[in-house]
Structure formats: structure tokens, C-alpha cells
């Protein structure tokens, strides 16, 4: 048995001057390679879609971890930042008070 071919055909009916069928022109093209290329493209697209889905899942998991870490850090830093802010306000008030006292003394 020989190799299998995929063929595309186009038929054209020719008529005589009385509109009677006179001849049939048949054009046949071997499209085996084109069909093989189409199958390969479909296979590669499916593989790419799977890789994109896998990578998307990985990125979503990493994003969740990053969100959890960010929440934890922001929560852990709230109290120390409040203390720093309170200390800075106290220093500012103390400094302003000492400047006012110095200005009055002059």
C-alpha cells in the first residue's frame, strides 16, 4: 500500500454554445503537508495553552503568598510605627516648647 495523500479538488463544468455539458475540468492539489502543518499547529497551541494555564496557576499561588506576607508585615509594623509617631510628636512638642521658652528669655 502506498502513502496516503490528502487532496483538495475543484471541479468546473464547461458548457457548449447550447448550454449542454461539454467537459469537466478537475484540479486536484496535494495538501498533505498543509494538513500535517495544521495538526502540528493545533498540537503546539494546545501545549502552549497548557503551559500558560500552569504558569498562571503558579503566579496566582505566589501572589497569594505575597499578599499574606504583605498583610503580616503591615500588621506587625503598626504598633512600632504608632510608638515612633507618638515619640516624634512628643519630641516635636518638647522642642517647640523649648524654643518658645528660649524666645521669651531673649
Rosetta blueprint (number, residue, H / E / L):
1 X L
2 X L
3 X L
4 X L
5 X L
6 X L
7 X E
8 X E
9 X E
10 X E
11 X E
12 X E
13 X E
14 X E
15 X E
16 X L
17 X L
18 X L
19 X L
20 X L
21 X E
22 X E
23 X E
24 X E
25 X E
26 X E
27 X E
28 X E
29 X E
30 X E
31 X L
32 X H
33 X H
34 X H
35 X H
36 X H
37 X H
38 X H
39 X H
40 X H
41 X H
42 X H
43 X H
44 X H
45 X H
46 X H
47 X H
48 X H
49 X H
50 X H
51 X H
52 X H
53 X H
54 X H
55 X H
56 X H
57 X H
58 X H
59 X H
60 X H
61 X H
62 X H
63 X H
64 X H
65 X H
66 X H
67 X H
68 X H
69 X H
70 X H
71 X H
72 X H
73 X H
74 X H
75 X H
76 X H
77 X H
78 X H
79 X H
80 X H
81 X H
82 X H
83 X H
84 X H
85 X H
86 X H
87 X H
88 X H
89 X H
90 X H
91 X H
92 X H
93 X H
94 X H
95 X H
96 X H
97 X H
98 X H
99 X H
100 X H
101 X H
102 X H
103 X H
104 X H
105 X H
106 X L
